[in-house]
Amino acid sequence: MVKSDEIIKKDKQYYLQGYTRKEVVLTEGKGAVLKDMEGKEYIDCFAGIAVTNAGHAPERLVAAATKQMSKLVHTSGVFFNVPQTLLVEKLAKITPANLQHTYLCNSGTEAVDNAVKLVKKYAFSRGKTGAALIALECSFHGRLGVAFSLTGQAKYKKGFGSYANTPGVVHAPVPYCYRSRLSEEECAEETAERVEDTINRHTAGDVAAFIMEPVLGEGGIIVPPAGYYKKLQKILADYQIPFIADEVQSGFGRTGKMFSFEHWDLKPDLVTMAKGLGGGMPIGAVIANSDIANCVEAGDFFSTYGGNPVSSAVALENINLLQDEGLIENSAKVGKFFLTQLKEYQQKFDIIGDVRGLGLMIGIELVKNRSTKEPAVKKAKEAVSLLLKNGIIIGLGGIHTNVLRLQPPLCITEQQASTVLVKMEEILKQL
Ligand SMILES: Cc1ncc(COP(=O)(O)O)c(C=O)c1O
């Protein structure tokens, strides 16, 4: 029988080695539990980077995929197909009423790039160039195309020259209160004001859009403070700048609501989605308001695989499942359970500088020293490895790579969460 060592060796020989991978070969999963080639079980607290929100291999998704696979796998964008139509209808129903028109693609990066293409055309239709795009520092929007330039973290960009810096893309400061040395109130006020400064100082006033993850994911699970969005939205409205909410990571119940922007009174003009949308099938989407969508002409957009019947059928069933089985409510409930316990750990262990999150999108920021907040990068990496050895998969992120990320499938139970917390406590003690 083939062993994981052989697979890892072969992968290193033949797969382009652009990833930092864990030395584990996963073979199957059910709910919030994964199994590797040797049969070892893991409680999954990362969901393939916030993707398998309905859990691994839920029967309803398996049935939807199998049924659609046996009928029709592919049409291309040249023809209509039933699942894609039903999916875009569903997306219009679960988003605010002004968002009605969806374009389907294959990933989060594509969703972001398509959103950019839409706002550029919208600017053109209003007699403008839409030369500038504003994103936030610490953000993540993808690693290809304009999405790569929008990503506000230097660590991903080394060696890629101008490919990583599309002209016109500028970054405004992020409302990352923990590292701002300001009170939450001041941080909200100051960083929203800095968006206005960015418009006035770093662009010629011709801004096609402002893009932001309502809760930042890769940047270290950053939840903007109360008051930030009110001020931000006022600035964007005053300057008539469309707001793209990038919900690729924070959408589909991840934060305890269908979309994370629902935690505030946010009114995006476009929303990008992927990850949790397809429950594991590759799919991305951008939904836009009518003014923006109506400036598109036939022939402007096309994707061979976009709106693929199998991905669409599974995505539709996935959204229905999240709603029918109370998984979004479970995300809020188990998320609160995790947060309460983790805040207690924060009192006990000096290494925990900050604990933050919404629903099952939780970050634990490790520091060497609570006053200087020097990032505990090595210990964070060690914590992830020790947990993995102990049968628990978590993520790692943050601009300094010192934030432990808990983003499990939304079907995780309180009992599984308790097991994770007990192991975490043991490991925090060791560290
Ligand atoms: C907020 C956000 N946008 C876009 C992307 C890119 O998505 P993908 O990896 O599917 O291209 C990611 C991926 O982590 C993300 O977190």
The ligand as an ORCA input file, in Angstrom:
! r2SCAN-3c Opt
* xyz 0 1
  C     -10.452     37.870      1.387
  C      -9.855     37.042      0.288
  N      -9.999     37.440     -0.989
  C      -9.501     36.731     -1.996
  C      -8.804     35.558     -1.787
  C      -8.274     34.754     -2.938
  O      -9.042     33.592     -3.089
  P      -8.532     32.337     -3.909
  O      -7.406     31.716     -3.156
  O      -9.743     31.453     -4.020
  O      -8.116     32.830     -5.253
  C      -8.638     35.105     -0.467
  C      -7.878     33.869     -0.192
  O      -7.443     33.588      0.896
  C      -9.166     35.865      0.593
  O      -9.019     35.485      1.872
*
